[in-house]
Amino acid sequence: MTAADTTTPAKVPPPRQAPPPLLLDVPPRKRPSSGAGTPWLLLAPCLLILALVLGYPLVRLATLSFQKFGQSQLWGFQPAESVGFDNFTKVLGDGEFWAVVVRTIVFAAGCVIFTMVVGMLIALLLQRVSGWVKTLVNIALVASWGMPIIVATTVFKWLFDADYGILNALLSKLPGVELIGHNWFASGPQGLAVIMLLVVWGAVPFVVITLSAGLTQVPKELEEAARLDGAGAWGVFRYVTLPILKPIIVMLTTLSVIWDMGVFPQVFVMRNGHPEAEFQLLTTYSYDRAFVVNDYAQGSAIALLTVVLLLGVVAVYMRQMLKIGEVE
């Protein structure tokens, strides 16, 4: 055996592979500039309609609120005069205006609270009934929601009529209750409670349908896990269902506040077109100042202050939605 046979053969390294070709950074292809304005072109008809339907009346409202504009100016006997902030000073210095503001806020808050509570209860109930019962309830909700406001107000006006109202007759059959001939509109609180019931009745269907759609997105696994951890029905609703429905609840609450602070036909029709002082809300108060007293400038100032108040509600809504978006 030779020395060459006893030595370990040297390992030959594998041949080096050529590195892959470098990918050159290709600049992104620029979109043609002609397509950048396509979305605005498609939105132009809608924006034009919004500007005509909403923009012009709002500008005209703001213009009138800074002028002296009464019946003489309406008929062209005298030109409109600019008075600066005099209309706002008179309105804000009037104690009756602040009484109307407080009454409107209390009325809207009551409507919103009852609407959301009743709507949530009905939506939760619909999750636990059979299919045909849910279908019947949804049909009834859509029918009541689609009823015109004037028709619904007339029906409620008949139900609560002092002489021929069926509600007084039914309540009088209860032991110890005598309401035959009772006038529900003899006092402001009772009359506004009836109008509040009408507003809630008309607003509940939308809340129920929206919340029912939201409840279908609540994971059943989370609810089952909460029950296994010992949570009751209230615990499951508070810690599982409510946080998931929070964006929908915030949206519905904000819309309800805006709608309920803008209630007009219910009060106007229920009081035969002449709401008494204790029934006045911001909308009817602005209408009376403009078309009953014929002071269109002060009526416009009250309406503009109402818009500013509602913009505050919208700002709170946007802030809450941004917070929800940051958490998610």
NUTI-117244 format. One record per residue (C-alpha): residue in one letter; x, y, z; residue number from 1. Coordinates in steps of 0.1 Angstrom, whole numbers, plus 5000, padded with zeros to 4 digits. Example, Ala and Ser with C-alpha at 12.3 -4.5 7.8 and 13.67 -1.06 7.14 Angstrom:
! NUTI-117244
{rest->a&X->5123&Y->4955&Z->5078&nr->1}
{rest->s&X->5137&Y->4989&Z->5071&nr->2}
//
This chain:
! NUTI-117244
{rest->m&X->5000&Y->5000&Z->5000&nr->1}
{rest->t&X->5015&Y->5033&Z->4990&nr->2}
{rest->a&X->5013&Y->5066&Z->5009&nr->3}
{rest->a&X->4990&Y->5079&Z->4983&nr->4}
{rest->d&X->4965&Y->5051&Z->4991&nr->5}
{rest->t&X->4964&Y->5059&Z->5029&nr->6}
{rest->t&X->4959&Y->5097&Z->5026&nr->7}
{rest->t&X->4924&Y->5111&Z->5027&nr->8}
{rest->p&X->4913&Y->5126&Z->4994&nr->9}
{rest->a&X->4908&Y->5163&Z->4996&nr->10}
{rest->k&X->4872&Y->5176&Z->4993&nr->11}
{rest->v&X->4866&Y->5196&Z->4963&nr->12}
{rest->p&X->4842&Y->5225&Z->4969&nr->13}
{rest->p&X->4811&Y->5227&Z->4947&nr->14}
{rest->p&X->4812&Y->5251&Z->4920&nr->15}
{rest->r&X->4798&Y->5286&Z->4929&nr->16}
{rest->q&X->4766&Y->5294&Z->4914&nr->17}
{rest->a&X->4762&Y->5327&Z->4896&nr->18}
{rest->p&X->4742&Y->5352&Z->4917&nr->19}
{rest->p&X->4707&Y->5359&Z->4904&nr->20}
{rest->p&X->4705&Y->5390&Z->4883&nr->21}
{rest->l&X->4697&Y->5421&Z->4903&nr->22}
{rest->l&X->4661&Y->5434&Z->4899&nr->23}
{rest->l&X->4663&Y->5470&Z->4889&nr->24}
{rest->d&X->4639&Y->5493&Z->4906&nr->25}
{rest->v&X->4614&Y->5501&Z->4880&nr->26}
{rest->p&X->4595&Y->5533&Z->4887&nr->27}
{rest->p&X->4558&Y->5528&Z->4890&nr->28}
{rest->r&X->4539&Y->5536&Z->4859&nr->29}
{rest->k&X->4522&Y->5569&Z->4862&nr->30}
{rest->r&X->4485&Y->5569&Z->4856&nr->31}
{rest->p&X->4473&Y->5592&Z->4828&nr->32}
{rest->s&X->4464&Y->5626&Z->4842&nr->33}
{rest->s&X->4431&Y->5625&Z->4823&nr->34}
{rest->g&X->4417&Y->5598&Z->4847&nr->35}
{rest->a&X->4423&Y->5619&Z->4879&nr->36}
{rest->g&X->4392&Y->5640&Z->4873&nr->37}
{rest->t&X->4369&Y->5612&Z->4864&nr->38}
{rest->p&X->4355&Y->5607&Z->4900&nr->39}
{rest->w&X->4348&Y->5644&Z->4903&nr->40}
{rest->l&X->4331&Y->5643&Z->4869&nr->41}
{rest->l&X->4308&Y->5615&Z->4880&nr->42}
{rest->l&X->4301&Y->5633&Z->4913&nr->43}
{rest->a&X->4294&Y->5666&Z->4897&nr->44}
{rest->p&X->4256&Y->5661&Z->4891&nr->45}
{rest->c&X->4251&Y->5650&Z->4927&nr->46}
{rest->l&X->4272&Y->5678&Z->4941&nr->47}
{rest->l&X->4253&Y->5703&Z->4919&nr->48}
{rest->i&X->4219&Y->5691&Z->4932&nr->49}
{rest->l&X->4232&Y->5692&Z->4968&nr->50}
{rest->a&X->4245&Y->5728&Z->4963&nr->51}
{rest->l&X->4211&Y->5738&Z->4949&nr->52}
{rest->v&X->4189&Y->5720&Z->4974&nr->53}
{rest->l&X->4210&Y->5726&Z->5005&nr->54}
{rest->g&X->4236&Y->5752&Z->4998&nr->55}
{rest->y&X->4214&Y->5780&Z->4984&nr->56}
{rest->p&X->4188&Y->5779&Z->5012&nr->57}
{rest->l&X->4215&Y->5778&Z->5039&nr->58}
{rest->v&X->4233&Y->5808&Z->5023&nr->59}
{rest->r&X->4199&Y->5826&Z->5020&nr->60}
{rest->l&X->4191&Y->5818&Z->5056&nr->61}
{rest->a&X->4224&Y->5832&Z->5068&nr->62}
{rest->t&X->4219&Y->5863&Z->5047&nr->63}
{rest->l&X->4185&Y->5870&Z->5061&nr->64}
{rest->s&X->4196&Y->5865&Z->5097&nr->65}
{rest->f&X->4219&Y->5896&Z->5094&nr->66}
{rest->q&X->4193&Y->5918&Z->5078&nr->67}
{rest->k&X->4161&Y->5937&Z->5088&nr->68}
{rest->f&X->4136&Y->5917&Z->5067&nr->69}
{rest->g&X->4099&Y->5919&Z->5075&nr->70}
{rest->q&X->4067&Y->5921&Z->5055&nr->71}
{rest->s&X->4076&Y->5954&Z->5039&nr->72}
{rest->q&X->4108&Y->5940&Z->5026&nr->73}
{rest->l&X->4090&Y->5908&Z->5015&nr->74}
{rest->w&X->4066&Y->5928&Z->4993&nr->75}
{rest->g&X->4093&Y->5951&Z->4980&nr->76}
{rest->f&X->4080&Y->5983&Z->4997&nr->77}
{rest->q&X->4113&Y->5988&Z->5015&nr->78}
{rest->p&X->4148&Y->5975&Z->5008&nr->79}
{rest->a&X->4165&Y->5950&Z->5031&nr->80}
{rest->e&X->4189&Y->5966&Z->5056&nr->81}
{rest->s&X->4219&Y->5951&Z->5071&nr->82}
{rest->v&X->4218&Y->5952&Z->5109&nr->83}
{rest->g&X->4248&Y->5930&Z->5118&nr->84}
{rest->f&X->4243&Y->5909&Z->5148&nr->85}
{rest->d&X->4212&Y->5927&Z->5161&nr->86}
{rest->n&X->4189&Y->5898&Z->5154&nr->87}
{rest->f&X->4211&Y->5874&Z->5173&nr->88}
{rest->t&X->4214&Y->5898&Z->5202&nr->89}
{rest->k&X->4177&Y->5901&Z->5205&nr->90}
{rest->v&X->4171&Y->5864&Z->5202&nr->91}
{rest->l&X->4199&Y->5854&Z->5227&nr->92}
{rest->g&X->4187&Y->5881&Z->5251&nr->93}
{rest->d&X->4151&Y->5868&Z->5251&nr->94}
{rest->g&X->4142&Y->5845&Z->5280&nr->95}
{rest->e&X->4115&Y->5828&Z->5260&nr->96}
{rest->f&X->4141&Y->5816&Z->5235&nr->97}
{rest->w&X->4161&Y->5799&Z->5262&nr->98}
{rest->a&X->4130&Y->5783&Z->5276&nr->99}
{rest->v&X->4123&Y->5769&Z->5241&nr->100}
{rest->v&X->4159&Y->5757&Z->5239&nr->101}
{rest->v&X->4157&Y->5738&Z->5272&nr->102}
{rest->r&X->4123&Y->5724&Z->5263&nr->103}
{rest->t&X->4136&Y->5712&Z->5229&nr->104}
{rest->i&X->4167&Y->5696&Z->5245&nr->105}
{rest->v&X->4146&Y->5678&Z->5271&nr->106}
{rest->f&X->4121&Y->5667&Z->5245&nr->107}
{rest->a&X->4148&Y->5654&Z->5221&nr->108}
{rest->a&X->4167&Y->5636&Z->5249&nr->109}
{rest->g&X->4135&Y->5618&Z->5261&nr->110}
{rest->c&X->4127&Y->5608&Z->5225&nr->111}
{rest->v&X->4162&Y->5595&Z->5219&nr->112}
{rest->i&X->4164&Y->5576&Z->5252&nr->113}
{rest->f&X->4131&Y->5559&Z->5248&nr->114}
{rest->t&X->4137&Y->5552&Z->5211&nr->115}
{rest->m&X->4171&Y->5535&Z->5217&nr->116}
{rest->v&X->4159&Y->5515&Z->5247&nr->117}
{rest->v&X->4127&Y->5503&Z->5231&nr->118}
{rest->g&X->4145&Y->5496&Z->5198&nr->119}
{rest->m&X->4172&Y->5476&Z->5215&nr->120}
{rest->l&X->4147&Y->5455&Z->5235&nr->121}
{rest->i&X->4127&Y->5447&Z->5204&nr->122}
{rest->a&X->4158&Y->5438&Z->5184&nr->123}
{rest->l&X->4171&Y->5415&Z->5212&nr->124}
{rest->l&X->4136&Y->5399&Z->5214&nr->125}
{rest->l&X->4136&Y->5393&Z->5176&nr->126}
{rest->q&X->4167&Y->5371&Z->5180&nr->127}
{rest->r&X->4148&Y->5347&Z->5203&nr->128}
{rest->v&X->4116&Y->5342&Z->5184&nr->129}
{rest->s&X->4107&Y->5319&Z->5156&nr->130}
{rest->g&X->4110&Y->5328&Z->5120&nr->131}
{rest->w&X->4074&Y->5335&Z->5113&nr->132}
{rest->v&X->4070&Y->5357&Z->5143&nr->133}
{rest->k&X->4101&Y->5377&Z->5133&nr->134}
{rest->t&X->4086&Y->5381&Z->5098&nr->135}
{rest->l&X->4053&Y->5394&Z->5112&nr->136}
{rest->v&X->4070&Y->5418&Z->5135&nr->137}
{rest->n&X->4092&Y->5431&Z->5106&nr->138}
{rest->i&X->4062&Y->5436&Z->5084&nr->139}
{rest->a&X->4045&Y->5456&Z->5112&nr->140}
{rest->l&X->4076&Y->5477&Z->5117&nr->141}
{rest->v&X->4081&Y->5485&Z->5080&nr->142}
{rest->a&X->4044&Y->5493&Z->5077&nr->143}
{rest->s&X->4045&Y->5518&Z->5107&nr->144}
{rest->w&X->4078&Y->5532&Z->5094&nr->145}
{rest->g&X->4064&Y->5538&Z->5059&nr->146}
{rest->m&X->4032&Y->5555&Z->5072&nr->147}
{rest->p&X->4033&Y->5593&Z->5063&nr->148}
{rest->i&X->4038&Y->5616&Z->5093&nr->149}
{rest->i&X->4006&Y->5635&Z->5087&nr->150}
{rest->v&X->3986&Y->5603&Z->5087&nr->151}
{rest->a&X->4003&Y->5590&Z->5119&nr->152}
{rest->t&X->3998&Y->5623&Z->5136&nr->153}
{rest->t&X->3961&Y->5624&Z->5127&nr->154}
{rest->v&X->3957&Y->5588&Z->5140&nr->155}
{rest->f&X->3973&Y->5597&Z->5173&nr->156}
{rest->k&X->3953&Y->5629&Z->5176&nr->157}
{rest->w&X->3921&Y->5608&Z->5173&nr->158}
{rest->l&X->3934&Y->5582&Z->5198&nr->159}
{rest->f&X->3940&Y->5609&Z->5225&nr->160}
{rest->d&X->3909&Y->5630&Z->5217&nr->161}
{rest->a&X->3892&Y->5642&Z->5248&nr->162}
{rest->d&X->3857&Y->5634&Z->5236&nr->163}
{rest->y&X->3860&Y->5605&Z->5212&nr->164}
{rest->g&X->3895&Y->5591&Z->5220&nr->165}
{rest->i&X->3896&Y->5554&Z->5223&nr->166}
{rest->l&X->3925&Y->5555&Z->5248&nr->167}
{rest->n&X->3904&Y->5574&Z->5274&nr->168}
{rest->a&X->3877&Y->5548&Z->5270&nr->169}
{rest->l&X->3900&Y->5519&Z->5274&nr->170}
{rest->l&X->3919&Y->5533&Z->5304&nr->171}
{rest->s&X->3886&Y->5542&Z->5321&nr->172}
{rest->k&X->3877&Y->5505&Z->5322&nr->173}
{rest->l&X->3906&Y->5499&Z->5346&nr->174}
{rest->p&X->3895&Y->5499&Z->5383&nr->175}
{rest->g&X->3898&Y->5533&Z->5399&nr->176}
{rest->v&X->3906&Y->5551&Z->5366&nr->177}
{rest->e&X->3882&Y->5577&Z->5352&nr->178}
{rest->l&X->3895&Y->5595&Z->5321&nr->179}
{rest->i&X->3864&Y->5601&Z->5301&nr->180}
{rest->g&X->3866&Y->5636&Z->5288&nr->181}
{rest->h&X->3903&Y->5640&Z->5299&nr->182}
{rest->n&X->3922&Y->5665&Z->5277&nr->183}
{rest->w&X->3957&Y->5653&Z->5273&nr->184}
{rest->f&X->3967&Y->5687&Z->5258&nr->185}
{rest->a&X->3955&Y->5708&Z->5286&nr->186}
{rest->s&X->3990&Y->5711&Z->5300&nr->187}
{rest->g&X->4024&Y->5712&Z->5282&nr->188}
{rest->p&X->4041&Y->5682&Z->5298&nr->189}
{rest->q&X->4012&Y->5658&Z->5291&nr->190}
{rest->g&X->4008&Y->5671&Z->5255&nr->191}
{rest->l&X->4045&Y->5669&Z->5248&nr->192}
{rest->a&X->4045&Y->5633&Z->5263&nr->193}
{rest->v&X->4019&Y->5623&Z->5237&nr->194}
{rest->i&X->4039&Y->5639&Z->5209&nr->195}
{rest->m&X->4070&Y->5622&Z->5223&nr->196}
{rest->l&X->4052&Y->5589&Z->5221&nr->197}
{rest->l&X->4043&Y->5596&Z->5185&nr->198}
{rest->v&X->4079&Y->5604&Z->5176&nr->199}
{rest->v&X->4092&Y->5573&Z->5193&nr->200}
{rest->w&X->4066&Y->5552&Z->5175&nr->201}
{rest->g&X->4077&Y->5564&Z->5142&nr->202}
{rest->a&X->4115&Y->5561&Z->5150&nr->203}
{rest->v&X->4116&Y->5527&Z->5166&nr->204}
{rest->p&X->4113&Y->5507&Z->5133&nr->205}
{rest->f&X->4145&Y->5521&Z->5118&nr->206}
{rest->v&X->4164&Y->5515&Z->5150&nr->207}
{rest->v&X->4151&Y->5479&Z->5154&nr->208}
{rest->i&X->4159&Y->5470&Z->5118&nr->209}
{rest->t&X->4194&Y->5485&Z->5120&nr->210}
{rest->l&X->4202&Y->5469&Z->5154&nr->211}
{rest->s&X->4189&Y->5435&Z->5142&nr->212}
{rest->a&X->4213&Y->5437&Z->5113&nr->213}
{rest->g&X->4241&Y->5445&Z->5137&nr->214}
{rest->l&X->4232&Y->5417&Z->5161&nr->215}
{rest->t&X->4238&Y->5392&Z->5133&nr->216}
{rest->q&X->4274&Y->5402&Z->5133&nr->217}
{rest->v&X->4280&Y->5393&Z->5170&nr->218}
{rest->p&X->4300&Y->5361&Z->5171&nr->219}
{rest->k&X->4282&Y->5333&Z->5188&nr->220}
{rest->e&X->4315&Y->5319&Z->5201&nr->221}
{rest->l&X->4321&Y->5350&Z->5222&nr->222}
{rest->e&X->4287&Y->5348&Z->5237&nr->223}
{rest->e&X->4291&Y->5311&Z->5245&nr->224}
{rest->a&X->4325&Y->5317&Z->5260&nr->225}
{rest->a&X->4311&Y->5344&Z->5282&nr->226}
{rest->r&X->4284&Y->5321&Z->5295&nr->227}
{rest->l&X->4309&Y->5294&Z->5302&nr->228}
{rest->d&X->4329&Y->5319&Z->5323&nr->229}
{rest->g&X->4298&Y->5325&Z->5344&nr->230}
{rest->a&X->4283&Y->5357&Z->5328&nr->231}
{rest->g&X->4246&Y->5360&Z->5329&nr->232}
{rest->a&X->4224&Y->5376&Z->5302&nr->233}
{rest->w&X->4232&Y->5411&Z->5313&nr->234}
{rest->g&X->4269&Y->5403&Z->5315&nr->235}
{rest->v&X->4269&Y->5389&Z->5279&nr->236}
{rest->f&X->4251&Y->5420&Z->5267&nr->237}
{rest->r&X->4273&Y->5444&Z->5285&nr->238}
{rest->y&X->4307&Y->5429&Z->5278&nr->239}
{rest->v&X->4302&Y->5412&Z->5244&nr->240}
{rest->t&X->4272&Y->5425&Z->5225&nr->241}
{rest->l&X->4273&Y->5462&Z->5235&nr->242}
{rest->p&X->4310&Y->5468&Z->5225&nr->243}
{rest->i&X->4305&Y->5452&Z->5191&nr->244}
{rest->l&X->4273&Y->5473&Z->5185&nr->245}
{rest->k&X->4289&Y->5506&Z->5198&nr->246}
{rest->p&X->4296&Y->5521&Z->5163&nr->247}
{rest->i&X->4260&Y->5514&Z->5153&nr->248}
{rest->i&X->4246&Y->5527&Z->5185&nr->249}
{rest->v&X->4266&Y->5559&Z->5182&nr->250}
{rest->m&X->4254&Y->5564&Z->5146&nr->251}
{rest->l&X->4217&Y->5558&Z->5156&nr->252}
{rest->t&X->4219&Y->5580&Z->5186&nr->253}
{rest->t&X->4234&Y->5609&Z->5166&nr->254}
{rest->l&X->4208&Y->5606&Z->5138&nr->255}
{rest->s&X->4180&Y->5604&Z->5164&nr->256}
{rest->v&X->4192&Y->5635&Z->5181&nr->257}
{rest->i&X->4193&Y->5654&Z->5148&nr->258}
{rest->w&X->4158&Y->5641&Z->5137&nr->259}
{rest->d&X->4142&Y->5647&Z->5171&nr->260}
{rest->m&X->4155&Y->5682&Z->5175&nr->261}
{rest->g&X->4140&Y->5689&Z->5141&nr->262}
{rest->v&X->4105&Y->5677&Z->5149&nr->263}
{rest->f&X->4080&Y->5700&Z->5133&nr->264}
{rest->p&X->4049&Y->5684&Z->5116&nr->265}
{rest->q&X->4040&Y->5663&Z->5147&nr->266}
{rest->v&X->4037&Y->5694&Z->5169&nr->267}
{rest->f&X->4022&Y->5716&Z->5142&nr->268}
{rest->v&X->3995&Y->5692&Z->5132&nr->269}
{rest->m&X->3987&Y->5680&Z->5167&nr->270}
{rest->r&X->3981&Y->5716&Z->5178&nr->271}
{rest->n&X->3960&Y->5725&Z->5147&nr->272}
{rest->g&X->3987&Y->5747&Z->5132&nr->273}
{rest->h&X->3989&Y->5770&Z->5162&nr->274}
{rest->p&X->4012&Y->5755&Z->5189&nr->275}
{rest->e&X->4007&Y->5772&Z->5223&nr->276}
{rest->a&X->4037&Y->5787&Z->5241&nr->277}
{rest->e&X->4042&Y->5756&Z->5263&nr->278}
{rest->f&X->4043&Y->5734&Z->5232&nr->279}
{rest->q&X->4069&Y->5755&Z->5213&nr->280}
{rest->l&X->4101&Y->5738&Z->5201&nr->281}
{rest->l&X->4129&Y->5754&Z->5182&nr->282}
{rest->t&X->4114&Y->5745&Z->5148&nr->283}
{rest->t&X->4079&Y->5758&Z->5156&nr->284}
{rest->y&X->4093&Y->5788&Z->5174&nr->285}
{rest->s&X->4113&Y->5798&Z->5143&nr->286}
{rest->y&X->4083&Y->5792&Z->5121&nr->287}
{rest->d&X->4061&Y->5814&Z->5143&nr->288}
{rest->r&X->4086&Y->5842&Z->5144&nr->289}
{rest->a&X->4089&Y->5842&Z->5106&nr->290}
{rest->f&X->4054&Y->5835&Z->5094&nr->291}
{rest->v&X->4031&Y->5845&Z->5123&nr->292}
{rest->v&X->4049&Y->5876&Z->5136&nr->293}
{rest->n&X->4063&Y->5883&Z->5101&nr->294}
{rest->d&X->4098&Y->5888&Z->5113&nr->295}
{rest->y&X->4117&Y->5867&Z->5088&nr->296}
{rest->a&X->4150&Y->5879&Z->5100&nr->297}
{rest->q&X->4146&Y->5868&Z->5136&nr->298}
{rest->g&X->4131&Y->5835&Z->5124&nr->299}
{rest->s&X->4162&Y->5830&Z->5102&nr->300}
{rest->a&X->4184&Y->5838&Z->5132&nr->301}
{rest->i&X->4167&Y->5812&Z->5153&nr->302}
{rest->a&X->4169&Y->5786&Z->5125&nr->303}
{rest->l&X->4206&Y->5794&Z->5120&nr->304}
{rest->l&X->4213&Y->5790&Z->5158&nr->305}
{rest->t&X->4195&Y->5756&Z->5156&nr->306}
{rest->v&X->4218&Y->5746&Z->5127&nr->307}
{rest->v&X->4248&Y->5756&Z->5148&nr->308}
{rest->l&X->4235&Y->5736&Z->5177&nr->309}
{rest->l&X->4231&Y->5705&Z->5155&nr->310}
{rest->l&X->4266&Y->5710&Z->5141&nr->311}
{rest->g&X->4278&Y->5705&Z->5176&nr->312}
{rest->v&X->4260&Y->5672&Z->5178&nr->313}
{rest->v&X->4276&Y->5662&Z->5145&nr->314}
{rest->a&X->4311&Y->5672&Z->5158&nr->315}
{rest->v&X->4306&Y->5649&Z->5188&nr->316}
{rest->y&X->4295&Y->5621&Z->5165&nr->317}
{rest->m&X->4326&Y->5625&Z->5143&nr->318}
{rest->r&X->4349&Y->5626&Z->5173&nr->319}
{rest->q&X->4334&Y->5593&Z->5186&nr->320}
{rest->m&X->4337&Y->5576&Z->5153&nr->321}
{rest->l&X->4373&Y->5587&Z->5149&nr->322}
{rest->k&X->4380&Y->5572&Z->5184&nr->323}
{rest->i&X->4363&Y->5540&Z->5174&nr->324}
{rest->g&X->4384&Y->5539&Z->5143&nr->325}
{rest->e&X->4417&Y->5544&Z->5162&nr->326}
{rest->v&X->4408&Y->5516&Z->5186&nr->327}
{rest->e&X->4400&Y->5492&Z->5158&nr->328}
//
